[in-house]
Amino acid sequence: MIERLCIIGVGLIGGSLARALREAGACQEVVGAGRNAGNLQTAVDLGVIDRFETDLARAVAGADMVVVCVPLGAMEAVFAGIRGQLEKHAVLTDAGSAKGSVIEAAQRAFGHVPEFFVPGHPIAGTEQSGVEASFSSLYVDRRVILTPLPATAANATDRVREMWQAAGAQVVSMDPVHHDAVLAATSHLPHVLAFSLVDTLSRLDETDEVFDYAAGGFRDFTRIASSDPVMWRDICVANGDAIQLMIEHYIADLQSVSEAIQNQDGERLLDIFSRARAARDRYIDKQGRSG
Amino acid sequence: MIERLCIIGVGLIGGSLARALREAGACQEVVGAGRNAGNLQTAVDLGVIDRFETDLARAVAGADMVVVCVPLGAMEAVFAGIRGQLEKHAVLTDAGSAKGSVIEAAQRAFGHVPEFFVPGHPIAGTEQSGVEASFSSLYVDRRVILTPLPATAANATDRVREMWQAAGAQVVSMDPVHHDAVLAATSHLPHVLAFSLVDTLSRLDETDEVFDYAAGGFRDFTRIASSDPVMWRDICVANGDAIQLMIEHYIADLQSVSEAIQNQDGERLLDIFSRARAARDRYIDKQGRSG
């Protein structure tokens, strides 16, 4: 049981966690924190949080669990703002989509990575953002990856794991470098590709016409290009090396498809497309198990 | 009113057209044709067609409307098979996703592009294929592009337009070269990108894990990679020049995103991502009008 949960950054991710924990009876009080009082008041009105503070020191006072759900680029400033203000028994975690950069931010802000800090990443979300889009079942059957360091207190990791489990998630642990490589492949690269495709098309001469003749598949394919640009800018800066590596891989593969097209090499194209369809169908089957 | 409709290739596209026209009372009899008698019998059992022929000459006998819905690579053989067999008053059209190559196929098979042939392309479909996936409302409020040539009989174009309108579609006319450029951008490129992404990921060392941690957005993004590989091989061969040009555009833009990531140029990334989101949201709003 969490006595006082402090959510710093009450948007889709933080708001949904607060809703889930309240609904599960897993926390007694939720304090929201952030810079925008209007947004925080909305969160109170929606019943997502009990009260809010715009001052970070006041926000974390008395909290036994502090979850930082701000864009990656704002992590270090938040850490600096709560340094020395946390309760002795408090556990600190975050929900950033890249882990190496958050760990570095903690190191810079605190002087070392605190033993009570458990880096985390819920693999959930939609292209929506903001507390209005939050809902209590966002994490049900979703993965949450924790990337504790050797120095991280086992007890802190346990408490963060229990929190996410109470929200319905499946929690796994992973090395932060490995996390960043896997996420670069499976989430960061696709987002970059989708943003890039829509941007390419929007700069063609006949843009209006192009979008006019886009069919249903295009809408699905580009849905993730409606995601929050600030969040994705921060991810690309924070996990740049891993993302760049994946882009290089991808461009090489795409160039080889392009060559096959140039050579009218139908056999090779059929090979690639069949292998891709089989891989995706295998993946869909796997996902079917956990919904 | 169509007296006898002949659908050559009874899958998702041909089957859905037959269903729609029957439901609208816009045709009296539907004859299916193809090479696979088992599939055609399924189409009869499902009530999609009245009867079938596996011999093309017999299939088109007595038909006043012949619609060829086979993969692009099979067009020329079908045209050769029906050459000299069509009724004098018959109109011929197709549903191929690229138009230049179909027109060339007709030219080779018939010796010239017949005046009764109206090249066409319904912008509809799902990643499913086969007559079992067909449904009568597939074309409702969807675009159908016709690309008649100067020599095409106006009366033939009118009859094909009326057919698609009876199926619920919005019919527009376009130059075939322009059609192929627009579709390369809006449909062919995204499919190549999706196939290529899944293929890239499926050849990483930790493939299982990669797909394990893929979230909802990835499923949407890669849905089109579950499309029929044969159909897409044919499209890539048939519309190769236009697709290659789009891939080149895309790689150049992606490389510039990659550079911005390398330089940690957050401003440039935010610019690109914001522009893309705005373009997509504008497009979504437009589509909202027609559902």
Interface residues (C-beta under 8 A of the other chain):
Chain A: G73 I123 A124 G125 T126 E127 R142 R143 I145 V182 L183 A185 T186 S187 L189 P190 H191 V192 L193 A194 F195 S196 L197 V198 D199 T200 L201 S202 L204 E206 T207 E209 V210 F211 D212 Y213 A214 A215 G216 G217 F218 R219 D220 F221 T222 R223 I224 A225 S226 S227 P229 V230 W232 R233 D234 C236 V237 G240 I243 Q244 M246 I247 E248 H249 Y250 I251 D253 L254 Q255 V257 S258 A260 I261 Q262 Q264 G266 L269 L270 I272 F273 S274 R275 A276 R277 A279 R280 D281 R282 Y283 I284 K286 Q287
Chain B: G73 I123 A124 G125 T126 E127 R142 R143 I145 V182 L183 A185 T186 S187 L189 P190 H191 V192 L193 A194 F195 S196 L197 V198 D199 T200 L201 S202 L204 E206 T207 E209 V210 F211 D212 Y213 A214 A215 G216 G217 F218 R219 D220 F221 T222 R223 I224 A225 S226 S227 P229 V230 W232 R233 D234 C236 V237 G240 I243 Q244 M246 I247 E248 H249 Y250 I251 D253 L254 Q255 V257 S258 A260 I261 Q262 Q264 G266 L269 L270 I272 F273 S274 R275 A276 R277 A279 R280 D281 R282 Y283 I284 K286 Q287
